[in-house]
Amino acid sequence: MPRWLLRPFAFLLACTPAQAQKVEPVSEKPLRPEDRTHWAFQPPKHPPVPTVRDAAWIRTPVDAFILARLEAAGLRPSAPAEKLALLRRAYLDLVGLPPPPEEQDAFLADSSPAAFEKVVDRLLTSPHYGERWAQHWLDVARFAESNGYEADGDRPHAWRYRD
């Protein structure tokens, strides 16, 4: 087995007295000057904001970069989404459910420029946001209430981790 595969386990092996003497120290390759030219070793820089033809569309400097690429491809930005569409997108993306009617009415009645920002902040602090995204992490961790393909045996205490 290659030694690089064992590097993450070196600490565990060193914790057991019998194995402590068998673990060899891990040595790193020294960096060469040409290695330092890799982008990860370069300090971050603020690129110049591109100039665009339709400057009225820009709200933030990031918009200028997006619009410059669109203009270079001969494309135009889409029309701004309606308020209700923005609300539905935020709800479906962040909590996985459409907004309740009372939320829709409150959002449509709020004419402040920060109305959408307030909704997004509220959704990000909602427990429903955590519930929605925990589903993906449980999938990555391969959580299930049965062993699946392995004779499909139940895990009777899995509910403790799900709930």
Secondary structure, DSSP 4 states (H G I P E B T S, - for coil): --HHHHGGGHHHHHHSHHHHTTPPPP-PPPPPTTGGGSGGGSPP--PPPPP-S-GGG-SSHHHHHHHHHHHHTT--PPPPPPHHHHHHHHHHHHTSSPPPHHHHHHHHH--STTHHHHHHHHHHTSHHHHHHHHHHHHHHTT--SB-TTTTT-B-TTTHHHH-
